[in-house]
Amino acid sequence: MPEHVGRTGEFEAPARRRRPPLVTRDHVIDMAYRLVDDEGPKGLSMRRLASALHVSLPTVYTAIDSREALVERLLDRLVDEIATDLALDHGAADRSTASVEDELLQRGRALLGWARRRPNLTAFLLAEEIGAGVAERAVRAAGAARRASAAALVQTVVGPGAGGVDPVVAVMVVVAEGRAALWLARQERLAGVGAERWVELGCRNVACALRTLAGAAVAASG
């Protein structure tokens, strides 16, 4: 009997190199972003996405589990993009109580400016449900400068008790009020009011909601 018979590992076939994936999750998200930016919410079809990527539909699903998961990742990107547009990465600035309304309004106008530049992405933002998961991921992903800037703004708006405002809930409030303002601003029947007025209302609502949250936290701790 040859010596090698019964021994393992000496004559194994060489390991095959694993092929790189045809598409990655980032490829899928990037293309989905472009389709929505070009075509609006109707552009986010998994078949349309597969066609744009020049792959089969099953291949798309090897990179992203479902349309719902893709929507979540797109919303994450949009929230991050809007936060950058609202200058939340510039660090904490010196603020006075007298400038609170002006600063909130400045951020609101920046949001309106983004929406006007990105009408199709705005339509997508308004068409999809945004849950707490988006806010949670936004807080986790925020860099130090963005965290400091947001915390300082909340401190200025709320005053004592700002520490009791859950950052995730604060993001949920800002997203909800921002979406409401943009939705109202896009309604033809309300065009006579003016988009800026709806943004002003949204900013006041954000301030009121944050103060309410802080008050509730103080009451609960007492």
N, C-alpha and C positions, 0 to 999 in steps of 0.2 A: 504494500500500500504506500503511495507517495506520502512523503513527510508532511505536505501541506494539508492533506485531507483531515478535516475535523478542526483545523485551526481557524479562528475568525479574525477578520480584519486585515489579513495579508494580501488578499486579492479582491478587495471591494472595489466596485466601480467608482471612479472619481466623482466627487460631489458636483452636482449641476449648479451653475450659477443661477441665482434667482433673478428673473427678469424684473426690471423696474416697472412699476405700474404704468398703464397707458395714461391714466389721469390721476392726479392726487386731489385731496380734499380742497387744497388751496386753488388748484386749477378750476375746479368746479365752482367754488365760491366767486372767484374772479370773473369767470364767464357769466355766471348768474347775475352778478352786479352789473356787468356791461349790458346784458340783455334787458334788465329792468330799467336801467338808465336810458336805454334807447327806446324801449317799447312800453314801459310802465308795467303794472302788475300782470297783464296778459302775457308778457314775455317770459314769465317764470313757469314754463312747462318743462317737465323732465324730458319729454321727447324733443322739444325745441332745444333744450340744453345739450342733449346727446348729439343732435345734428350740428349744432354750433361747434362742438368739441371734436366732431368727426370720429365719434366712437359709438358703440352700440348702447342701447338703454341699460342692459345689465351691467355694462362696464361703469356707467355713471354710478350705479348703486354699489359698486365695490368701493367707491370713494366717499359716498355720503349715504347714510342709512335710508333716508326718506325725504320727501319734499318738506315735511314739517321740520326736520333737522336742518335742512338747507335754509328755510325761512328764518329759523332762530339764529343761524350764523350770519345771515344777511342783516338781520336787525341789530345784532351785536356790532357789525361793522358800521352801520348807519349811526347808531348811538355814539360810537367812538368818533366818527367823522364830525358829527354835529358838536360834540364836546370840544373838539379841536377848533371848530369854527367859532365857538362861543368863547374862545381864548381861555379855556380852563386849564391850559398847560403852562401858563405864564407865571405860576407861583402866586403866593398870597401877597396882595398889595395892601398899602395903607388905606384904610377905609374909615369914613365917618358916618354916623347915623343919618346925617342930612343927605348923604349921597346914595343911600340904599335904593330908593325908588329909581334914581337915575341909572344906577348900575344894573339893576334888574331889567330896566327898559332897554338898556344898551344890549344886554344879552338876548332879550326878546327880539330886538330888531335884527340882530345877527342871525337868529333862527329864521326869521322871515326872509332875510337875504339869501340864506342857504336854500330855502324852499323855492324861492323864485328862480334861482339858478338851476335847481334840480327838480323840476315839476314832476317828472315820472317817478323819481325816487320818493318824493313826497307822497304821491298817490299810493305807492306801495306801502309806505309807512302808515298811512291812514287806513289802508285796506286790511292789514293784518293785525291780529290780536297780539298785544305785547303784555306778557305776563311778568311775574316777579323774577323769573329766571334771568331775563335780560338785564334787569336792574342789579341782581346779585353778581352776574358776570362782569358788568360794567364796573362795579365797585372793586371786585377782586383784581381786575386788569388795570385799574387806574395806577398811574405812576405817582411818585411822591409829590411832584409839583401840582398835579391835578387834584390829588387828595387835599393838599394844603390850601389850594385856592378855593375849592368847594367848601371846605370846613370853615375857612375865614369868612366866606360869603354868608354861610348859614349863621355863623356867630354874629355877624353884623345885622342880619335881618331879624334874628330871634332875640339876641341879647342873652340875659341869664337863662339858663336851661337849655342852651343850644346843644350841650353835650348829651342831652337825653334824646335827641333826634337820631333815630336809626338811619345811617347813610343810605341803606337800601331803600327804605321807605321814602326818604327824601328824593332819591332818583325816580322812584315810581310816581311821586307827586309831580315832579318837574316834567316827566315824560307825558303824563296824563294831561296836564294843563297845556303843555306845548302842542300836543296833538289836537286838543279841543280848539285852541286858538287858530291853528292852521286850517282845521276843518271849517270853522266859521268863516275864515277869511276867503275860502274858496267857493262859498255859496253865492250864486248869482243873485238870489233874492235879497241877500244881505250886503250886496256890493255898495249900497249907499252909505253904509256905516264906515267902511274903510278898513283895510287889513290892519293898519297900525292901531286902530282903536281896539280891535280884538286882541292884539298882542298886549296892549296896555292892560286890558282886563285880565288876561292870562297871567301877567306878571304880578298883579295885585292878588290874584287867587293863590299863586305860589307862596307869596309872603304870608298871606292869611293862613294857609294850610300848614306851613312850617311853624308858625307861632302856635297854632292849635295843637300840633304834635308835641311841641315843647311843653306847653301847658299841661297836656295830658300826662306826659312823662313825669313832670314835677308833682302833679296830684297823685299819681300812682306811687311815687316813692315816699310821699308824705303819709 
